[in-house]
Structures are given as C-alpha cells and as structure tokens.
C-alpha cells in the first residue's frame, strides 16, 4: 500500500544560531482545525486571497509533469508565509522572516503564474 506524503502531519523547524528561522507544517488530508494566519488546513486558494488580497503571489510549477495543474504555492512575502496547495486545498504552511519567502522558492521548478 502506497502512502501519500501528506497522510501524516509533519512539523519541521530550522534553527540557526539558537533561533528558529523557519517553520514548516504539512497537514493531514482530514485536518480542518490546524491554522496559520486564520487560514486552516484544507482551506481553498480563494480563502487565502480573501484574507491577504494583493499581497499574495501565486506560483505555478514550470515543469510539464503530473503535478503542474495540481499544485500551487501562495506566497505572502510581506508576512513571510507560504501556503502549499494541491487541488486548491492548503496542505502545507511555511513561515519564515517577512520578505524571505522568495529565497525559499526553488526557481528551477516554480514561477509566477500567468
């Protein structure tokens, strides 16, 4: 039986020189209670846009693969938040210092949606 990487909640912390620089939380598919910035796991992209408006930059996969149409990143650089969505449902939160989210982007795989 194969498992999706999102079937279990995961928390990752990056600590540098004694301070937390980055926190990532991967949601479980059934989780509707965990939230960050009033956006819950499994919330839609529309909910993120309602909350953060023009501060949101939506990133699409560059590669033409099976994930291209399924996955999006919603970055709110002003607050240092990245939401990872699959099938328009939040499955991941990444929090770092404001305006550092862009450095978290894998430029080989992601670009601003057109």
C-alpha positions as CSV (number, residue, x, y, z in Angstrom):
1,X,0.0,0.0,0.0
2,X,1.5,3.3,-1.0
3,X,1.0,6.4,1.1
4,X,0.8,10.0,0.1
5,X,3.4,12.2,1.7
6,X,0.6,14.3,3.1
7,X,-1.2,11.5,5.0
8,X,0.6,12.4,8.3
9,X,1.1,15.7,9.9
10,X,4.7,16.8,9.9
11,X,6.4,19.7,11.6
12,X,9.9,20.9,10.7
13,X,11.9,23.7,12.3
14,X,15.2,25.2,11.1
15,X,17.3,26.7,13.8
16,X,20.3,28.9,13.2
17,X,22.5,30.4,15.9
18,X,20.0,29.5,18.6
19,X,16.9,30.9,16.9
20,X,14.1,29.5,14.8
21,X,14.4,30.8,11.3
22,X,11.8,28.7,9.5
23,X,8.8,26.5,10.5
24,X,7.0,24.2,8.1
25,X,3.8,22.3,8.9
26,X,2.4,19.6,6.5
27,X,-1.3,19.0,7.0
28,X,-3.1,15.7,7.1
29,X,-5.9,15.4,4.5
30,X,-8.6,15.2,7.2
31,X,-7.2,18.1,9.2
32,X,-9.6,21.1,9.3
33,X,-8.6,22.6,12.7
34,X,-4.9,23.5,12.3
35,X,-4.4,27.0,11.1
36,X,-1.9,29.8,10.5
37,X,-2.9,33.4,10.0
38,X,-6.6,32.3,10.2
39,X,-6.1,30.0,7.2
40,X,-6.9,26.4,8.1
41,X,-5.5,23.2,6.6
42,X,-7.6,22.3,3.6
43,X,-8.8,25.9,3.1
44,X,-9.1,27.0,-0.6
45,X,-6.9,29.4,-2.6
46,X,-9.9,31.7,-2.6
47,X,-9.8,31.9,1.2
48,X,-6.2,32.9,1.1
49,X,-6.9,35.6,-1.5
50,X,-9.8,36.9,0.6
51,X,-7.5,37.2,3.7
52,X,-4.4,38.6,2.1
53,X,-5.6,40.1,-1.2
54,X,-3.0,41.7,-3.4
55,X,-0.2,40.7,-1.1
56,X,-0.5,37.1,-2.5
57,X,1.9,35.9,-5.2
58,X,0.7,32.7,-6.8
59,X,3.4,30.4,-8.1
60,X,2.9,27.6,-10.7
61,X,5.2,24.7,-11.5
62,X,7.4,25.2,-14.5
63,X,7.8,21.5,-15.3
64,X,5.2,20.0,-17.5
65,X,4.6,17.0,-15.3
66,X,1.8,15.3,-13.4
67,X,1.8,18.0,-10.7
68,X,1.7,21.1,-12.9
69,X,-2.1,21.5,-12.8
70,X,-2.5,20.1,-9.3
71,X,-0.1,22.2,-7.2
72,X,0.3,25.9,-6.4
73,X,2.2,28.0,-3.9
74,X,0.6,31.1,-2.5
75,X,3.3,33.3,-1.1
76,X,2.7,36.3,1.2
77,X,6.2,37.8,1.3
78,X,5.1,40.7,3.4
79,X,4.4,38.3,6.3
80,X,6.8,35.5,5.5
81,X,4.1,32.9,4.8
82,X,3.9,30.3,2.1
83,X,0.9,28.1,1.6
84,X,1.3,24.9,-0.5
85,X,-1.9,23.8,-2.2
86,X,-2.8,20.7,-4.0
87,X,-6.2,20.5,-5.9
88,X,-6.8,24.0,-4.4
89,X,-6.6,22.8,-0.8
90,X,-4.0,24.0,1.7
91,X,-1.7,21.1,2.6
92,X,1.4,23.0,3.8
93,X,2.3,26.2,5.7
94,X,5.8,27.6,5.7
95,X,6.7,30.5,7.9
96,X,9.9,32.5,7.9
97,X,11.0,36.1,8.3
98,X,9.0,38.6,6.2
99,X,10.3,39.1,2.7
100,X,12.5,36.0,2.9
101,X,9.9,33.7,1.3
102,X,11.3,34.4,-2.1
103,X,14.6,32.9,-1.2
104,X,12.7,29.7,-0.2
105,X,11.4,29.3,-3.8
106,X,13.0,26.6,-5.9
107,X,13.4,28.7,-9.0
108,X,14.1,25.7,-11.2
109,X,10.6,24.4,-10.5
110,X,8.3,27.4,-9.7
111,X,7.5,30.7,-11.4
112,X,4.7,33.3,-11.1
113,X,1.5,32.0,-12.7
114,X,0.5,33.6,-15.9
